Amino acid sequence: MSVHCFTPAGTGFGYRDGVLCAEEVPLPQIAAAYGTPCYVYSRAALEAAYAGYVSALAGRNALICYAVKANSNLAILNLFARLGGGFDIVSGGELARVLTAGGDAAKVVFSGVGKSPDEMRAALAAGILCFNVESASELATLNDVAGSMGKRAPVSLRVNPDVDPKTHPYIATGLRSTKFGIPFEEALPLYRRARDLPHIDIHGIDCHIGSQLLDPAPAAEAAARLLGLVDALAGEGIALSHIDVGGGMGIRYRDEAAPAASEYLAPLLGVLAGRRERLLFEPGRSLVGNAGLLLARVAVLKHGAEKNFAVVDAAMNDLARPALYEAWHDIVTVEVSPGGAAAKPYEVVGPVCESGDFLGHDRPLAVDEGDLLAILSAGAYGMAMSSNYNSRPRAAEVVVDGGRVHLVRERERIEQLFAGERVLP
Ligand SMILES: *Cc1c(COP(=O)(O)O)cnc(C)c1O
């Protein structure tokens, strides 16, 4: 049985004596101590993923702004902050998390198509590095908000380079048909307008063309298109101090030939060679995706007329990606079933009352009721997208560091689910 979410250094997750371990800790030990479902992250794998970017960017004036939405647990944000990372946020809530986790506001960029005036105020008060502005309307509002605070807002325009990233349509964001960014040909006039606004400081340019990108060419092509604009702006006396090329590098979920950070970034860095502007990157998935798994227990085996079902105690509310994008996650047994079960193809499903509540289709598994399964590559857009659908408390989260296990989020308690609700008088 293969587990691919190893870091190059061989850390992360792997089998030892037939038992799947997170670093040095056997997963059954974690299930016994913290229950299931439980997200398990490897500190070494998180740090190795970050180090991959650092070494790929060695010698460049670059800042890694981790995309908080991929996994916003405070422990993970704190880890990247300690490594010197910045952050890409998309809400006031994410800003509060970053600041609470010890992140440096001066390394925060704020993306998103619908920033509210309150969110703008909070970010201006904190002193963030830059707003990635996505529309003319947002630019005008930001100018007003900054003016009302006696400040000037640092901005980049998020430009839509109209490059096809060749990924799932739900996560392609750089085509002219998406809601994101400013159309390429409208960028120059909007920069001119920004220059004339009294409470706006132009700092940079930004793009983000999509997610789970395996081919480095589209990102390099997008960067080349941005450079054309940067040089046209310079010709009009608008000098930018940074170029933000977004995130999007893909990871291996199944059998994809996922690039290393150095391979993915090489063509992009080639395009950007010799530039004086600081380079910003906004990786999310590639920093956390393969550093986490979802640990679940088989509750019920049902052998139906056509299919066998393994009903586990994790569901679409814990990990939405399969239901939402038909995403593939490898699912493996944590140990050889003590009952000596024979392998059968299973529909791995959760207890939620939706036919779309599945984690994997047609997976060969040798399992008995009560056995533990690991749903791999679940560190990104896993816990962060979880919900309380079916009034299911959200899972616990732990970070393993060598032989130690740290609980970084308690399992939600049932009372917390409706603590804010009121009945009518
Ligand atoms: C989601 C997002 C990212 C991170 O994308 P990944 O595919 O997880 O690397 C970066 N920048 C912006 C603006 C985003 O919306």
The ligand as a Gaussian input file, in Angstrom:
#p B3LYP/6-31G(d) Opt

LIG

0 1
 C       -7.445000      30.586000      -3.301000
 C       -6.475000      31.641000      -3.641000
 C       -5.108000      31.401000      -3.536000
 C       -4.543000      30.056000      -3.168000
 O       -4.797000      29.109000      -4.151000
 P       -4.145000      27.645000      -4.058000
 O       -4.624000      26.967000      -5.265000
 O       -4.650000      27.026000      -2.797000
 O       -2.660000      27.834000      -4.037000
 C       -4.250000      32.436000      -3.796000
 N       -4.708000      33.668000      -4.152000
 C       -6.020000      33.929000      -4.272000
 C       -6.470000      35.287000      -4.658000
 C       -6.943000      32.933000      -4.020000
 O       -8.254000      33.186000      -4.158000

